[in-house]
Amino acid sequence: MAVKIRLARMGSKKKPYYRIVAADARSPRDGRFLERLGTYDPAAEKVVLDSPRLAYWRGVGAQPTSTVLRLLRRAEAPAQV
C-alpha cells in the first residue's frame, strides 16, 4: 500500500481549511485517511503539525505531495522579521 501525506479540504465554500493527512494513494482527496497529522489554514497562513507522527509516517516511507512538502518547509523555517 502506497501512503501519501496530502491535504484534505474542509471548511465551507470560499473559506477553505485543510487537514494534513496520511492516506492511501488510491483513496479520494476528501475520502478515507489513515491518520490526521496536522492542519493548514490559508486565511491565517498557519500550519499546525503533529511532528512525532509526521516523522513516523515519513520514516515508514510515506511520500508527501509537493504542496505538503512546501508547507512543511515553511513550518520548519524560522519566522522572518
Buried (B, 14 or more C-beta within 10 A) or exposed (E): EEBBBBBBEEEEEEEBBBBBBBBEEEBEEEEEBBBBBBBBBEEEEEBEBBEEBBEBBBEEEBBBBEEBEEBBEEBEEEEEE
